[in-house]
């Protein structure tokens, strides 16, 4: 007796019921996503914080004699102290600097600093540097007068970014609270993730779960965490040196550090400015401080990264840009993490498939 096809087994009424059920299921999924979409950045960042700080939470819970709730409360308060203190100061300073820059662009009064006269007294390079600076100042000022009308449309996006930064600070606070509630439920969440992956990739579920956690910790601690520390220290130095737009410059340090370009792109011009505006002793002390800040990523990354990060820089860069466009300031941090996890898991998946085919090829050759 020939096997009937699926179309022959299903009657017209069965097909209609199947279509209705699938349609209702799709409607439910879409509607659920629309409801939780405003909370996606908060949930994603709280999940990243929970995974990144879970080893510290686990250690603290053991020290406190197996009290996970107390450990979660203490870790949450410590994290809130960091967010409410230096991070909030950095965010507010960056917002003020962005608004000031937007105002200058909007009015066409973008100002540049002329070459200080004391540069001429520097030995060897002083007169040449003064002449180059003066020529650049004169030419740039003329160029700015020409392009000022074209720069004015940038004022609106800058103000929008400044507003997003204020909202991002609030999202950070909420994410820290949510992460605090997730800490005690870590084993159950891991079990749920393992069960979900076992339905998609049964043979690689444990490997993918370990890889995902390791990648989150590597990017969160070795890239995002180090960039935040570097930006905070740079911002403190900018404030002590009374550098104009210190908060905005610190935010640029944060951005350049995340995309792996390096902080010296901002620090070197600041060091040059310090030597033109400060006395020798102050300039020397601040220069040493900024050089240490510039190299702090190379010192901290090997210590905080549990494994080597193989994610290409372009993936992190795309994650920064795409995350910021999709979710604002919070997306600046969760974008590279999520994209790095996707990249690492896709690479592992492709690698496992390639390995299986390579292992199977000798057997197939013998059969031939």
Buried (B, 14 or more C-beta within 10 A) or exposed (E): EEEEEEEEEBEEEEEEEEEEEEEEEEEEEEEEEEEEEEEBBBBBBBBBBBBBBBEBBBEBBEEEEEBBEBBBBBBBEBBBEEBBEBBBBBBBBBBBBBBBBBBBBBEBEBEEEEBEEEBEEBEEEEEEBBEEBEEEBEEEEEEBEEEBEEBBEEBEEBBEBBBBBBEBBEBBBBBBEBBBEBBBEBEEBBEEBEEEBBEEBEEBBEBBBEBBBBBBBBBBBBBBBBBBBBBBBBBBBBBEBEBEBBBBBBBBBBBBBBBBEBBBEBBEEBBBBBBBBBEEEBBEBBBEBBBEBBBBBEEBBEEBBEEEBEBEEEBBBBBBBBBBEEBBBBBBBBBBBBBBBBBBBEEBBEEBEEEEEEEEEEEEEEEE
